């Protein structure tokens, strides 16, 4: 089985998830430094307009590791090699937005992201967790900030479909 399309999960203790060859919507996640089999996570879809409900569900979760990875492409760069990966996570009890510096497009666009965050009145703090660097923005409304990255920074529609992989909370809400 060939592994491709790395998506990092920076939550406490979680190292990474990888798309599995022909099962593009299935990911493996494992805890760094712990023995045991990886967990299988499934990809679902979500509209950008649903991000407030998603972040609210993540905030209500009680698991120590809670995150939602959001993936999308832009019309000018539709290749799977150019997929952007955004993340909303709970870190030290606070929900924030993470720009994970693993996917090639995220690395390429990190200066654009930092400038965008500053233009919105926020600082993107550089952090490293489990050997992976990322830029974290903690703001009063992580859903609004995530939505603005999709709609203002990348000029996509408020109903833009995003791929979603999550752990540590229930989604969709009943």
C-alpha positions in Angstrom: 0.0 0.0 0.0 1.5 3.3 -1.0 1.1 6.3 1.3 0.6 9.9 0.0 -0.8 13.3 0.8 0.5 13.8 4.3 -1.8 15.7 6.7 -0.3 16.6 10.0 -2.3 16.6 13.2 -0.6 18.7 15.8 -2.8 17.8 18.8 -1.3 16.6 22.0 0.5 13.3 21.4 -0.7 12.8 17.8 2.0 12.8 15.2 0.5 12.6 11.7 -2.1 11.1 9.5 -1.6 9.8 5.9 -4.0 9.2 3.1 -3.8 5.6 2.0 -3.3 5.0 -1.7 -6.7 3.9 -3.2 -8.6 4.9 -0.1 -8.2 8.7 -0.5 -10.7 9.3 2.3 -9.1 7.1 4.9 -6.3 8.3 7.2 -4.1 6.7 9.8 -3.2 8.5 13.0 -1.0 7.3 15.8 0.4 8.7 19.1 4.0 9.6 19.2 6.0 7.5 21.6 3.2 5.0 22.4 3.1 1.4 21.3 0.0 0.2 19.6 -1.8 0.2 16.3 -2.8 3.4 14.5 -6.3 4.7 14.5 -8.3 4.8 11.3 -9.9 8.1 10.6 -12.4 8.8 7.8 -12.7 11.9 5.7 -16.0 13.7 5.5 -17.1 16.9 3.9 -18.1 20.2 5.4 -19.0 23.6 4.0 -17.0 26.6 5.0 -20.3 28.1 6.4 -20.5 25.2 8.9 -17.2 26.1 10.6 -18.8 27.9 13.5 -20.8 24.7 14.4 -17.7 22.6 14.0 -15.5 24.8 16.2 -18.4 24.9 18.8 -18.5 21.0 18.8 -14.7 20.9 19.2 -14.9 23.4 22.1 -17.5 21.3 23.8 -15.5 18.1 23.5 -13.9 16.6 26.6 -11.1 14.5 25.0 -7.6 15.8 25.8 -6.7 15.7 22.1 -9.2 17.5 19.9 -8.6 18.7 16.4 -10.2 19.2 13.0 -8.0 19.2 9.8 -9.6 21.0 6.8 -8.3 20.4 3.3 -9.1 22.2 0.1 -7.6 23.2 -3.3 -7.9 26.5 -5.1 -9.2 26.8 -8.7 -5.8 28.1 -9.9 -4.0 25.1 -8.4 -6.4 22.1 -8.4 -3.7 19.4 -8.2 -3.6 17.1 -5.1 0.0 18.3 -4.7 -1.3 21.8 -4.0 -3.8 20.9 -1.3 -3.9 23.3 1.6 -4.3 21.9 5.1 -5.8 24.1 7.8 -6.4 23.0 11.4 -8.4 24.1 14.3 -7.4 22.5 17.6 -7.5 22.7 21.4 -4.2 23.3 22.9 -3.7 23.9 26.6 -7.5 24.3 26.9 -7.7 27.0 24.3 -9.1 26.6 20.8 -6.9 28.1 18.1 -6.1 28.0 14.4 -3.0 26.2 13.2 -1.2 26.7 9.9 0.8 23.4 9.8 4.1 23.7 8.0 4.2 20.2 6.4 2.1 20.3 3.2 4.2 21.9 0.3 1.5 24.5 -0.3 1.3 25.5 3.4 5.1 25.9 3.5 5.0 27.9 0.2 2.2 30.2 1.5 3.4 30.7 5.1 4.6 34.3 4.5 1.2 35.1 2.8 -0.5 33.6 5.8 1.5 35.5 8.4 0.8 38.8 6.5 -2.9 37.9 6.4 -3.0 37.1 10.1 -1.4 40.5 10.8 -3.9 42.3 8.5 -6.7 40.8 10.7 -5.0 42.0 13.9 -3.4 38.7 15.0 0.1 37.3 15.4 0.9 33.9 14.1 3.1 32.4 16.8 5.6 29.8 15.5 5.4 26.5 17.5 6.7 23.0 17.3 4.8 19.9 18.5 5.9 16.3 17.9 8.7 17.5 15.6 6.3 19.5 13.3 6.4 23.3 13.0 3.2 25.3 12.7 1.9 28.8 13.1 -0.8 29.2 15.7 -3.3 32.0 15.9 -5.3 32.2 19.2 -8.2 34.6 18.8 -11.6 35.1 20.3 -13.3 33.4 17.3 -11.3 30.6 15.7 -14.2 29.7 13.3 -14.4 33.2 12.0 -10.7 33.4 11.5 -10.6 30.0 9.7 -13.5 31.1 7.5 -11.7 34.3 6.6 -8.6 32.3 5.6 -10.8 30.4 3.1 -12.9 33.3 1.9 -10.7 36.3 2.2 -7.1 35.0 1.8 -8.0 32.4 -0.9 -11.2 34.2 -2.2 -13.3 31.1 -2.1 -17.1 31.0 -1.6 -18.6 30.9 1.9 -20.2 27.6 0.9 -16.9 26.2 -0.3 -16.7 22.4 0.3 -13.8 21.4 2.5 -12.5 17.9 3.3 -12.6 17.2 7.0 -10.7 14.8 9.2 -11.3 15.1 13.0 -10.7 13.5 16.3 -11.6 14.0 19.9 -15.2 15.3 19.5 -18.5 14.3 17.9 -19.3 15.5 14.4 -21.7 16.0 12.9 -23.8 17.1 15.8 -27.2 15.5 16.1 
